């Protein structure tokens, strides 16, 4: 079984992968919301500067994930270039034109997860790959890719 895929990356793909793989990014909006609520309560208790400070920090914390992903995306030299790839029973291969090529044997991927936007593949190092669902030509290809992950990496995390 083999599946081919291709996509043009978006900064939202990076943000989605960060939220799926890094707990700090996943919980930051909730922490920001709690801090914002606390800031509003403190504001109503008459502590103006403390309340405004809490609300300002909450806005910054909530904005960190999408802004950080967008900045990292736009500063990366290969980020906006089309990615092509294929996966079969032996490995996962991806390339960005002639600039970068990557082949990973399935045993080099200790885990994966799926978000509403796509797949997040974790490597043994801190690296991760985000493969959005739009990279595939149809639902059958998405299902084949998912089947390859389950068969060679294991169930999703």
C-alpha positions in Angstrom: 0.0 0.0 0.0 1.4 3.4 -1.0 0.0 7.0 -0.8 1.3 10.2 -2.3 0.6 13.7 -1.0 1.5 17.3 -1.6 0.7 20.7 0.0 1.7 24.3 0.4 2.3 24.9 4.1 0.4 27.5 6.1 1.3 29.0 9.5 -1.9 27.5 10.9 -0.4 24.0 10.2 2.5 24.8 12.5 0.3 26.2 15.2 -1.9 23.1 15.0 1.2 20.8 15.3 2.6 22.8 18.2 -0.7 22.6 20.1 -0.9 18.8 19.5 2.7 18.1 20.4 3.7 20.6 23.1 1.6 20.8 26.3 2.6 24.4 26.9 1.1 25.5 23.7 -2.0 23.4 24.2 -2.7 24.8 27.7 -1.6 28.4 27.1 -5.0 29.7 26.0 -6.8 28.2 29.0 -4.2 29.7 31.4 -4.6 33.0 29.6 -8.4 32.8 30.0 -8.2 32.0 33.7 -5.7 34.9 34.2 -8.1 37.2 32.3 -11.0 36.2 34.5 -8.9 36.8 37.6 -7.8 40.2 36.2 -11.5 41.2 35.7 -12.3 40.1 39.2 -9.4 42.1 40.6 -10.5 45.1 38.5 -14.0 45.0 40.0 -12.4 44.8 43.5 -10.9 48.2 42.9 -7.3 47.2 42.2 -7.1 49.0 38.8 -3.5 48.5 38.0 -3.4 44.8 39.1 -6.6 44.1 37.1 -5.3 45.8 33.9 -2.0 44.1 34.3 -3.7 40.7 34.6 -5.9 41.3 31.6 -2.9 42.5 29.5 -0.9 39.4 30.4 -3.9 37.2 29.5 -4.1 38.8 26.1 -0.3 38.2 25.5 -0.5 34.6 26.7 -3.5 33.8 24.4 -1.8 35.5 21.4 1.5 33.7 21.9 0.6 30.5 20.1 -0.8 31.9 16.8 1.6 34.8 16.7 4.6 32.6 17.6 3.7 30.0 14.9 3.2 32.8 12.3 6.6 34.4 13.1 8.4 31.1 13.1 6.6 30.2 9.8 7.5 33.4 8.0 11.2 33.3 9.3 11.8 29.8 8.1 13.4 29.8 4.6 11.5 26.7 3.4 8.2 27.2 5.1 6.2 28.5 2.2 7.5 26.1 -0.4 5.4 23.2 -1.6 6.1 19.9 0.2 5.7 16.6 -1.7 5.8 13.2 -0.1 4.9 9.5 -0.2 4.5 6.8 2.3 4.5 3.0 1.9 5.1 -0.1 4.0 8.9 0.8 4.3 9.1 4.5 5.0 7.9 8.0 4.8 9.5 10.3 2.3 9.1 14.1 2.0 10.9 16.8 0.0 10.8 20.5 -0.5 11.9 20.9 -4.1 15.6 20.3 -4.3 16.3 22.1 -1.1 15.5 19.5 1.4 14.7 15.8 1.4 13.8 13.5 4.2 13.3 9.8 4.5 12.2 8.3 7.7 11.9 4.6 8.4 8.7 4.0 10.4 10.7 3.0 13.5 12.1 6.5 13.6 8.6 7.8 14.4 7.8 7.0 18.0 4.3 8.6 17.9 1.7 10.4 16.0 -1.6 12.2 16.6 -4.4 13.5 14.5 -6.1 16.8 14.8 -9.1 18.1 12.9 -6.6 19.8 10.5 -4.1 17.0 9.9 -1.5 14.5 11.2 1.3 15.4 13.5 4.2 13.0 13.3 6.8 13.0 16.2 10.4 11.9 15.7 12.7 10.6 18.4 14.2 14.1 18.6 12.3 17.3 19.2 11.4 17.5 15.5 7.9 17.0 14.3 6.1 17.0 10.9 2.7 18.3 10.2 0.9 16.7 7.3 -2.5 18.4 6.7 -5.5 16.5 5.5 -5.6 18.9 2.4 -2.3 17.3 1.3 -4.2 14.2 0.1 -6.3 14.0 -3.0 -9.3 12.4 -1.2 -10.6 10.8 1.9 -9.4 7.4 0.7 -5.8 8.7 0.7 -6.2 10.1 4.2 -7.5 6.7 5.4 -4.6 4.9 3.7 -2.1 7.2 5.4 -3.8 6.7 8.7 -3.7 2.9 8.2 0.0 3.1 7.4 0.6 5.0 10.6 -1.4 2.6 12.7 0.3 -0.5 11.1 3.9 0.8 11.4 4.0 3.3 14.3 1.0 2.2 16.4 -2.2 3.7 17.6 -2.4 7.5 17.7 -1.4 9.2 20.9 
